[in-house]
Structures are given as C-alpha cells and as structure tokens.
C-alpha cells in the first residue's frame, strides 16, 4: 500500500474516524483505524467498537492499493502534528511509514484479518437539515442521564411519524422534548428508536454542518440500528434496548400560573446567585407582579440575591431549582424570552421559549424541571 494525501485532509478524516475509539477496548484491534487505499484514488478510513461504527472517504494519489490497521489515536495525534505539506503513507512489511516534509514516523500494524466487519448502512429513511438537527439534538441531550447504571435513560427516544420527528430525553429530574421536520423517503414512514445521547450528540456536532444529513433505520422485525451520512462520512449505532417510560404525559395540559422573563438576563443572574450555592443546594426564584427575585444561601452561609423584571399571570409563587439544571434548560431555549408555566410550587415547571414579552410560547421545544424543596 502506498499513497499521498494532503495533510489537512488526512488529519481531519483520521480525527473524525477515531473520535469514538474505546479507551479500554475489549480486543486490541478495536483500538485501530482501518485504512483501505483503492486504485480509483480513494482512501477509506473506518473504526468500530461493536456498538458504533464510523467510515470516511477522502481523495488521494494511490500508487499501490492495499489495506492496513494501525493505532487510531496515535495516527490522529501524528497527523495533526505534521507540517502543512503532502503526506506519504507506505506499508513496508509489518510497519507503516508516514512521511511529511522532514518528519518521519513508523507505526506498527495490527492484524487486519482479526478486525470485525462493519455493519452496512441501513437503507435511507429520510433527510433532515443539518443545522436544525444539530440544534434539536443539543436542546434535548442536556436532559439525558449520564448514569450508565440506568442505560435506558442515557438514550434519546426518537419518534418518527411522517414528516415529524420528536426527540425526548429525561434523567428523572428534568425532561426535554423537541419537535422538528424532515423529508421521509416514504410519506407514511413511522418508527421509534432509542439512541444513545452521547452518540447522537457527537453525530449531530460532526455531521450537522454538512448541509443535509441522511438518516437510515433498520425497520424489519425491529429497529436495532440507526445510520447517519453526510459529506462522505457514515456512522452507525446500535440502539438501546428496553421500553422507554411514558414521559409525554408528564407535560401539563395547562398552567394556571405563568411568568415571562428575558432569557439572557435570567441566565446571567442565575450564574451570579449560584456562586454562593453549595454543591446540590438550590437557588430560589420568587415571582411577584413585575419582578422575580433570585436568592441562594441561608443562615450563617454566604448569601446572594438579585431582582429582575418579569411578567406574572396568576398568584405569587416561589420555586427552587438545581442551579445547573436551571441553566441547562435556559441555555437550550435559544429565544429572547422564557415562559415558565406552573401548576403548583412543588410540581414540575415547564419552560418554553418566547420571541417577545407578550408573544405566544413556542411548542417546538419544551423543558420540564422538577423543583427542589427549599429548606426554611
């Protein structure tokens, strides 16, 4: 195998392909990136850990076709450190030589025959806007659990019904829902899949800037694999098994009390007040006509408070939140104003975005946050 490729092209492709490599692979070969040089002038790079696969293709000057398996993380580090010159890659026996200008590296190869076959990309199910996909996934994954002992809640439930996709995630303390449109191959297409939030977030960030993202789902006896493709890059992921809890019913049908607050000032005030909130202690928001007062700290501890203008409809109400969960929800909105809908001081509070102080709340993104009882 022998080929020449531009340094930036190689570094970008290797870094993307190796991004999901396991730190402690169950088998040594799973720490590798498979490189296949084709006589047509295309280099294919792939990685696989039995759950997530990644494949990318780049143009190159191929002198001798061939296939090799090398350490993915090491190759990524080397390719990023090379000078801005063409890179020559040559397989010599059991070693691969990487030469760029005056720099020269020699890498040991792994047994490519022991590398598992990558799963094929599922058949195309539909296409969505990369920018909207990235934004929607970022909004929802903030609410997914990071606790691997509850694998079901580390996923994002993807519900597809015709031209509408609904994303749902919860960690038991908050719940995020986002609806978006896409273009299905079949107008009546419907499916439900539970995708790992970490994988979905990574895919959205890395492929979302490519314009359009192609999505494929295995829809035989059961959906067990999802695939994404954009800009010559393909990735697949096994789905999480299990029945996701019926979380949609947690959203209130109506909120007799609601308040509207400018989002950016509320975020900044919450960050300042939270400075005196010790770990796992809440900040309180007290709503009265015309304002909301944020405060944290009690007794002999450090204390902070700040007042902001707000519009309140209904009776006065006070509620306390985990500061980080509050900031996650506010940061995900992306609107000038936030509407907080209340049913009771101890019941979950619904956050939705609003474009103006007296406008209608957006139904595309909804964030439900469980309050904390504030001592005293």
Secondary structure, 3 states (H helix, E strand, C coil): CEEEECHHHHHHHHHHHCCCCCCCCCCHHHHEEEEEEECCCEEEEEEECCCEEEEEEEECEEEECEEEEEEHHHHHHHHHHCCCCCEEEEEECCEEEEEECCEEEEEECCCHHHCCCCCCCCCEEEEEEHHHHHHHHHHHHCCCCCCHHHHHHHEEEEEEECCEEEEEEECCCEEEEEEEECEECCCCCEEEEEEEHHHHHHHHHHHHHHCEEEEEECCCCCCCEEEEEECCEEEEEECCCCCCCCCHHHCCCCCCEEEEEEHHHHHHHHHHHHHHCCCCCEEEEEEECCEEEEEECCCCCCCEEEEEECEEECCCEEEEEEHHHHHHHHHHHCCCEEEEEECCCCCCEEEEEECCCCCCEEEEEEEEECCCCCCC
